[in-house]
Amino acid sequence: MKTIIEPFRIKSVEPLRQTSAGERAGLLAEAGYNLFRLRAVDILIDLLTDSGTSAMSTEQWAAMMRGDESYAGSASYFRLKSAAEELMGFQHVIPTHQGGRRSGSYSACYASRDA
């Protein structure tokens, strides 16, 4: 068997609890098949959320350290705005922190009480 290595170094690791197929079936049944009733410690790979499941690259960590945390007028916002305009042709950019809030803001723009 040919050994394939990852083309990067992992800088941060976290031990994960691995469950057997039987344990997972039992946990799902106990939660009434409601994924929101499962404990995060019992989840090996989270395919429900958009929260990510892997280590961050050195470029991602560096970007966090370069981030300007000013509430308004930050350099980070203007970099985001410039990238969105260049890549997508967007004239207006409204950054939001989380997916749920983003979806709510987007829906409010297109929803109608009369529909």
Backbone as CSV, one residue per row, in Angstrom:
resi,resn,N_x,N_y,N_z,CA_x,CA_y,CA_z,C_x,C_y,C_z
1,MET,0.843,-1.190,0.000,0.000,0.000,0.000,0.882,1.246,0.000
2,LYS,0.577,2.173,-0.881,1.335,3.411,-0.983,0.924,4.355,0.142
3,THR,1.919,4.924,0.840,1.647,5.873,1.909,1.488,7.263,1.312
4,ILE,0.388,7.906,1.635,0.138,9.263,1.166,0.148,10.167,2.389
5,ILE,0.999,11.183,2.363,1.058,12.111,3.487,0.356,13.405,3.111
6,GLU,-0.085,14.108,4.129,-0.707,15.409,3.903,0.373,16.405,3.513
7,PRO,0.114,17.303,2.566,1.137,18.254,2.114,1.240,19.492,3.004
8,PHE,1.024,19.324,4.301,1.116,20.433,5.240,1.377,19.883,6.632
9,ARG,1.799,20.766,7.540,1.985,20.399,8.945,0.754,20.849,9.723
10,ILE,0.248,20.014,10.568,-0.898,20.385,11.403,-0.350,21.031,12.662
11,LYS,-0.775,22.254,12.929,-0.242,23.037,14.049,-1.078,22.943,15.313
12,SER,-2.289,22.484,15.185,-3.167,22.401,16.342,-3.976,21.117,16.247
13,VAL,-4.017,20.372,17.328,-4.775,19.127,17.329,-5.674,19.071,18.547
14,GLU,-6.728,18.308,18.449,-7.653,18.097,19.552,-8.077,16.636,19.497
15,PRO,-7.934,15.916,20.604,-8.355,14.513,20.584,-9.864,14.402,20.397
16,LEU,-10.280,13.441,19.597,-11.698,13.228,19.335,-12.127,11.876,19.880
17,ARG,-13.327,11.807,20.381,-13.890,10.556,20.873,-14.519,9.825,19.694
18,GLN,-14.112,8.592,19.490,-14.681,7.800,18.413,-15.693,6.818,18.988
19,THR,-16.858,6.782,18.386,-17.919,5.877,18.835,-18.091,4.769,17.805
20,SER,-18.613,3.649,18.274,-18.896,2.541,17.364,-20.239,2.799,16.682
21,ALA,-20.522,2.035,15.640,-21.808,2.170,14.948,-22.956,1.911,15.920
22,GLY,-22.788,0.924,16.814,-23.824,0.620,17.800,-24.051,1.763,18.774
23,GLU,-22.943,2.384,19.231,-23.073,3.530,20.141,-23.804,4.684,19.447
24,ARG,-23.441,4.942,18.203,-24.081,6.036,17.467,-25.573,5.776,17.280
25,ALA,-25.921,4.548,16.965,-27.346,4.203,16.798,-28.083,4.425,18.113
26,GLY,-27.462,4.015,19.230,-28.082,4.211,20.538,-28.226,5.673,20.909
27,LEU,-27.184,6.466,20.637,-27.232,7.901,20.937,-28.320,8.597,20.118
28,LEU,-28.422,8.224,18.845,-29.465,8.815,17.993,-30.862,8.457,18.491
29,ALA,-31.050,7.188,18.847,-32.360,6.755,19.353,-32.693,7.483,20.654
30,GLU,-31.699,7.581,21.543,-31.905,8.257,22.835,-32.260,9.727,22.639
31,ALA,-31.725,10.351,21.576,-32.013,11.755,21.282,-33.296,11.912,20.473
32,GLY,-34.019,10.811,20.263,-35.243,10.874,19.470,-34.962,11.243,18.021
33,TYR,-33.769,10.907,17.547,-33.323,11.209,16.182,-33.301,12.714,15.897
34,ASN,-33.208,13.508,16.953,-33.110,14.961,16.847,-31.636,15.326,17.032
35,LEU,-30.976,15.754,15.959,-29.545,16.037,16.015,-29.195,17.127,17.022
36,PHE,-30.123,18.019,17.307,-29.863,19.094,18.256,-29.876,18.603,19.703
37,ARG,-30.282,17.376,19.931,-30.272,16.812,21.284,-29.027,15.968,21.531
38,LEU,-28.185,15.798,20.520,-26.922,15.087,20.705,-25.904,16.006,21.362
39,ARG,-24.990,15.417,22.119,-23.915,16.194,22.733,-22.755,16.292,21.746
40,ALA,-22.125,17.449,21.683,-21.015,17.665,20.756,-19.898,16.650,20.976
41,VAL,-19.681,16.240,22.218,-18.617,15.275,22.522,-18.864,13.929,21.837
42,ASP,-20.105,13.650,21.466,-20.442,12.384,20.812,-20.376,12.470,19.283
43,ILE,-20.032,13.631,18.748,-19.991,13.834,17.299,-18.538,13.812,16.830
44,LEU,-18.227,12.949,15.884,-16.866,12.889,15.351,-16.702,13.884,14.198
45,ILE,-17.612,13.860,13.245,-17.580,14.802,12.124,-18.942,15.483,12.053
46,ASP,-18.933,16.790,12.170,-20.164,17.577,12.189,-20.533,17.989,10.774
47,LEU,-21.530,17.331,10.203,-22.002,17.686,8.866,-23.278,18.520,8.929
48,LEU,-23.730,18.832,10.139,-24.951,19.610,10.314,-24.697,21.109,10.187
49,THR,-23.584,21.583,10.753,-23.314,23.020,10.789,-22.246,23.399,9.781
50,ASP,-22.026,24.694,9.641,-20.959,25.185,8.770,-19.761,25.636,9.600
51,SER,-19.577,25.017,10.766,-18.560,25.476,11.697,-17.164,24.946,11.421
52,GLY,-16.997,24.056,10.492,-15.662,23.567,10.173,-15.248,22.428,11.081
53,THR,-14.387,21.575,10.578,-13.984,20.397,11.345,-12.486,20.145,11.318
54,SER,-11.691,21.067,10.794,-10.267,20.779,10.687,-9.421,21.918,11.235
55,ALA,-8.123,21.649,11.300,-7.182,22.653,11.790,-7.103,23.818,10.814
56,MET,-6.743,24.972,11.334,-6.595,26.153,10.488,-5.186,26.207,9.921
57,SER,-5.074,26.771,8.735,-3.762,26.932,8.106,-3.012,28.081,8.781
58,THR,-1.709,28.133,8.540,-0.913,29.232,9.089,-1.394,30.571,8.524
59,GLU,-1.851,30.573,7.260,-2.378,31.805,6.665,-3.663,32.245,7.354
60,GLN,-4.529,31.281,7.735,-5.768,31.620,8.441,-5.457,32.188,9.821
61,TRP,-4.522,31.574,10.554,-4.128,32.099,11.873,-3.534,33.497,11.725
62,ALA,-2.676,33.668,10.717,-2.048,34.976,10.501,-3.099,36.034,10.185
63,ALA,-4.095,35.679,9.384,-5.161,36.636,9.050,-5.913,37.051,10.301
64,MET,-6.108,36.121,11.229,-6.785,36.477,12.485,-5.947,37.473,13.279
65,MET,-4.637,37.288,13.272,-3.763,38.195,14.017,-3.681,39.565,13.338
66,ARG,-3.819,39.605,12.011,-3.786,40.875,11.276,-5.124,41.604,11.350
67,GLY,-6.155,40.915,11.773,-7.505,41.483,11.772,-7.611,42.732,12.614
68,ASP,-8.284,43.714,12.080,-8.548,44.966,12.779,-9.903,44.824,13.446
69,GLU,-9.930,44.842,14.764,-11.178,44.594,15.485,-11.954,45.861,15.808
70,SER,-11.627,46.958,15.157,-12.418,48.176,15.322,-13.853,47.855,14.939
71,TYR,-14.796,48.457,15.616,-16.193,48.130,15.341,-16.666,48.698,14.011
72,ALA,-16.201,49.881,13.654,-16.630,50.494,12.393,-15.408,51.032,11.659
73,GLY,-15.449,50.956,10.340,-14.378,51.526,9.540,-13.067,50.753,9.592
74,SER,-13.120,49.479,9.952,-11.889,48.706,10.102,-11.238,48.399,8.759
75,ALA,-9.930,48.231,8.780,-9.192,47.856,7.576,-9.666,46.493,7.083
76,SER,-10.037,45.595,8.013,-10.523,44.270,7.636,-11.779,44.370,6.778
77,TYR,-12.688,45.272,7.132,-13.917,45.445,6.353,-13.586,45.903,4.933
78,PHE,-12.685,46.856,4.817,-12.376,47.377,3.491,-11.657,46.337,2.630
79,ARG,-10.860,45.440,3.248,-10.266,44.330,2.490,-11.364,43.384,2.016
80,LEU,-12.327,43.069,2.893,-13.444,42.202,2.527,-14.266,42.832,1.406
81,LYS,-14.593,44.106,1.557,-15.391,44.820,0.559,-14.690,44.802,-0.798
82,SER,-13.403,45.081,-0.799,-12.631,45.098,-2.036,-12.627,43.718,-2.695
83,ALA,-12.433,42.664,-1.887,-12.421,41.299,-2.433,-13.793,40.925,-2.998
84,ALA,-14.868,41.285,-2.292,-16.222,40.969,-2.764,-16.521,41.711,-4.063
85,GLU,-16.121,42.956,-4.140,-16.337,43.727,-5.367,-15.556,43.121,-6.528
86,GLU,-14.292,42.770,-6.258,-13.437,42.229,-7.320,-13.903,40.852,-7.782
87,LEU,-14.215,39.974,-6.843,-14.572,38.601,-7.188,-16.012,38.439,-7.657
88,MET,-16.928,39.175,-7.025,-18.346,38.969,-7.288,-19.019,40.123,-8.014
89,GLY,-18.363,41.266,-8.063,-18.966,42.425,-8.694,-20.029,43.081,-7.830
90,PHE,-20.020,42.781,-6.526,-21.022,43.370,-5.634,-20.728,44.839,-5.390
91,GLN,-21.753,45.647,-5.430,-21.605,47.061,-5.121,-21.717,47.291,-3.613
92,HIS,-22.566,46.499,-2.954,-22.799,46.659,-1.521,-22.432,45.372,-0.795
93,VAL,-21.776,45.506,0.354,-21.363,44.356,1.157,-21.817,44.599,2.589
94,ILE,-22.546,43.642,3.150,-23.007,43.738,4.538,-22.476,42.511,5.280
95,PRO,-21.343,42.640,5.965,-20.798,41.479,6.678,-21.644,41.146,7.909
96,THR,-21.823,39.866,8.161,-22.514,39.407,9.365,-21.682,38.318,10.017
97,HIS,-21.863,38.130,11.309,-21.016,37.231,12.089,-21.375,35.760,11.909
98,GLN,-22.635,35.409,11.980,-23.033,34.005,11.962,-24.050,33.726,10.858
99,GLY,-24.098,32.466,10.450,-25.004,32.047,9.388,-26.461,32.345,9.665
100,GLY,-26.925,32.103,10.894,-28.324,32.341,11.226,-28.704,33.797,11.088
101,ARG,-27.862,34.681,11.577,-28.126,36.119,11.460,-28.065,36.539,9.996
102,ARG,-27.109,35.990,9.289,-26.966,36.309,7.866,-28.232,35.899,7.119
103,SER,-28.718,34.697,7.383,-29.922,34.210,6.707,-31.119,35.079,7.056
104,GLY,-31.210,35.479,8.318,-32.318,36.335,8.742,-32.286,37.686,8.056
105,SER,-31.095,38.261,7.927,-30.960,39.558,7.254,-31.326,39.439,5.789
106,TYR,-30.852,38.394,5.146,-31.120,38.176,3.728,-32.617,37.960,3.506
107,SER,-33.228,37.116,4.345,-34.654,36.833,4.202,-35.491,38.087,4.378
108,ALA,-35.095,38.943,5.320,-35.856,40.161,5.573,-35.865,41.073,4.352
109,CYS,-34.822,41.012,3.558,-34.751,41.849,2.349,-35.706,41.363,1.265
110,TYR,-35.969,40.062,1.243,-36.745,39.484,0.153,-38.111,38.958,0.569
111,ALA,-38.391,38.926,1.855,-39.681,38.424,2.327,-40.738,39.523,2.257
112,SER,-41.947,39.116,2.068,-43.054,40.067,2.022,-44.189,39.560,2.886
113,ARG,-44.772,40.436,3.680,-45.910,40.045,4.517,-47.147,39.765,3.642
114,ASP,-47.163,40.330,2.454,-48.324,40.183,1.561,-48.283,38.894,0.747
115,ALA,-47.128,38.211,0.757,-46.971,37.020,-0.097,-47.775,35.844,0.436
